[in-house]
Amino acid sequence: MKKLLMKIAATGMVIALGLGGCGAPGYEEVKTLTYDEATAELASKLKKVDVLQIEAPLDIYDSDVATKTLADINTFPLTVKGDGEINIEIAAATELSSEAPDDLINVWAKQFNQSGSEVNGRSVSVTIRQITSGEVLTYMTEGDYQPDVYIPSSYAWGEMSKAKGVGVTKIADRIAGNTAGILMEKQTHADFVKKYKEVAVDKVLEASLAGDLTFAYTNPYTSSTGLNILASMLHSFDADNPLSDEAAQKLLDYQKQSPPVAYTTAVLRNQAAKGIIKAMVMEEQAYHNAPELKDYVYTPAGIRHDHPVYTFDYVAPERQEVAQAFVEYCLSDEAQAIANEKGFNLHDEYKEQSAGLDGAGYLAAQKIWKANKDGGKPIIAVFVADVSGSMDGEPLNALKESLLSSASYISSDHYIGLVSYSDDVSIHLGLEQFDETQRAYFSGAVKSLTANGGTATYDAVLVALNMLQQKAQEVPDAKLMLFVLSDGEQNMGYSLGRITDVVSGMKVPTYAIGYNMSDTKELQRLSELNEAALINADTDDIVNQLRNLFNAQL
């Protein structure tokens, strides 16, 4: 393959969207640069960066690879393992099945397993799998996962399962009461109530469209809170028909000025703790257990998140008896007292505000969001892939698989490029619209990546920023993004400290994906400069991590 050595020089003016950077412990405060100053600094730094231009091979796009987007179900951990003669598996929402204080169902399961319960004279137990409500639906309908019991955050997911053709039976409306809602910083809340009288979704949208408030929410494909608020937003836009063209158009108008959807609730929480976001979505139990948000006011909204319990048509009657016995234990006074201690059952008086959607309606709402989430603006994104020697073998194979399989979630309206780096930086794919031809070149370029040499991460980031800047001149009003995939710290070329002013000044959100890294401080710092996210993914679940990230952002 012919390689042409060339110097990259930065020209022109960047058009970028995002939130400004701020300092972090252990780092000097980032020098504030204007767009002009940042691009001038970029041009100066690039004079010392050599870049190889590599001709990408054209690959006939393989639809089988493109649709293979699910990692093994065992990438979602079993947080409790039962050993009874009859043992059932429960797929439980992460606010129930994670580490303390978000471990309610883990505590219940361990106690139940030690209780000596029997069905038909045989010992019984439960195994808990920690998995988001949305991922359960994805794995059951697109994979071959068949849990015995499903406990999502809200009934919306149960209704969506029915609409997808899954035979579900609800065996409890609630085992741990919770709500989702709107979180506002105290002074922001006071100012809001003074002008808009009450905190409600329609008022939040009105204030956002008027420029009085910036409201952030999470990915409705994986986040129950994001799905809940999305449905409430569409209902506010058109109460008679939340799925109408009018509601979709108003969502598009809203998205034109709203911040990008957050990849996780943790991203929102970090933004709030730093005072960047003053209003956002949150579940009440999560708010209750976040002391860093003590200066925020919570108001419930939308449907309740009471953690209904479902079993399935394929589950044998004897196993369904075990499920019912576990539910009865969870509803005991002793078990509910534990739920109270962990922040559940706080707003029992709240009467939900339904958007009037059935399962098919929620699925349609997700599609409306997907079509309008970018506010009608194309995205220009560059993937920056680490191909240093330490990536050789499984890490690079995982990177290739995850990019190829997740590419099906990237809209053809967007512009996608690919850069790799080791000792030097190579441009494999220039920025072009992601049509079938560009997809084929992207596939060929990814498959051709090989690993060797050092790690010039931030040289590659500068090259990618230059590509974004130049393309932004051709595609006005676009959203610019970077995705940096790496397994280690920079050891060649520019250091992170030498480029932070440029990255921050150009305001390009930079999503960092770390592979099996023991120390993610630098990638964390890079991602925080413009309020993006770090995904510290192992080589098994990176396929899912990127699928969800692309679904939310691309």
Stockholm file with secondary structure:
# STOCKHOLM 1.0

chainA/1-554         MKKLLMKIAATGMVIALGLGGCGAPGYEEVKTLTYDEATAELASKLKKVDVLQIEAPLDIYDSDVATKTLADINTFPLTVKGDGEINIEIAAATELSSEAPDDLINVWAKQFNQSGSEVNGRSVSVTIRQITSGEVLTYMTEGDYQPDVYIPSSYAWGEMSKAKGVGVTKIADRIAGNTAGILMEKQTHADFVKKYKEVAVDKVLEASLAGDLTFAYTNPYTSSTGLNILASMLHSFDADNPLSDEAAQKLLDYQKQSPPVAYTTAVLRNQAAKGIIKAMVMEEQAYHNAPELKDYVYTPAGIRHDHPVYTFDYVAPERQEVAQAFVEYCLSDEAQAIANEKGFNLHDEYKEQSAGLDGAGYLAAQKIWKANKDGGKPIIAVFVADVSGSMDGEPLNALKESLLSSASYISSDHYIGLVSYSDDVSIHLGLEQFDETQRAYFSGAVKSLTANGGTATYDAVLVALNMLQQKAQEVPDAKLMLFVLSDGEQNMGYSLGRITDVVSGMKVPTYAIGYNMSDTKELQRLSELNEAALINADTDDIVNQLRNLFNAQL
#=GR chainA/1-554 SS CCEEEEECCCCSCCCCCCCCCCCCTTSCCCCCCCHHHHHHHHHHHHTTCEEEEECCCCCCCCHHHHHCCCCCGGGSCEEECCCSSEEEEEEECHHHHSSTTSCHHHHHHHHHHTTTCEETTEEEEEEEEECCHHHHHHHHHHSCCCCSEEECSSHHHHHHHHHTTCCEEEEESCSSCCEEEEEEEHHHHHHHHHHHSSCCHHHHHHHHHTTSCCEECBCTTTCHHHHHHHHHHHHHHCSSCTTSHHHHHHHHHHHTTSCCCBSSHHHHHHHHHTTSCSEEEEEHHHHHTCGGGTTEEEEEEEEECCCCEEEETTSCHHHHHHHHHHHHHHTSHHHHHHHHHTTCSCCTTCCCCCCCCCHHHHHHHHHHHHHHTTTTCCEEEEEEEECSGGGTTHHHHHHHHHHHHHGGGSCTTSEEEEEEESSSEEEEEEEEECSHHHHHHHHHHHHTCCCCSCCCHHHHHHHHHHHHHHHHHHSTTCEEEEEEEESSCCCSSSCHHHHHHHHHHHTCCEEEEEESCSCCHHHHHHHHTTTCCEEEECTTTHHHHHHHHHHHHC
#=GC SS_cons         CCEEEEECCCCSCCCCCCCCCCCCTTSCCCCCCCHHHHHHHHHHHHTTCEEEEECCCCCCCCHHHHHCCCCCGGGSCEEECCCSSEEEEEEECHHHHSSTTSCHHHHHHHHHHTTTCEETTEEEEEEEEECCHHHHHHHHHHSCCCCSEEECSSHHHHHHHHHTTCCEEEEESCSSCCEEEEEEEHHHHHHHHHHHSSCCHHHHHHHHHTTSCCEECBCTTTCHHHHHHHHHHHHHHCSSCTTSHHHHHHHHHHHTTSCCCBSSHHHHHHHHHTTSCSEEEEEHHHHHTCGGGTTEEEEEEEEECCCCEEEETTSCHHHHHHHHHHHHHHTSHHHHHHHHHTTCSCCTTCCCCCCCCCHHHHHHHHHHHHHHTTTTCCEEEEEEEECSGGGTTHHHHHHHHHHHHHGGGSCTTSEEEEEEESSSEEEEEEEEECSHHHHHHHHHHHHTCCCCSCCCHHHHHHHHHHHHHHHHHHSTTCEEEEEEEESSCCCSSSCHHHHHHHHHHHTCCEEEEEESCSCCHHHHHHHHTTTCCEEEECTTTHHHHHHHHHHHHC
//
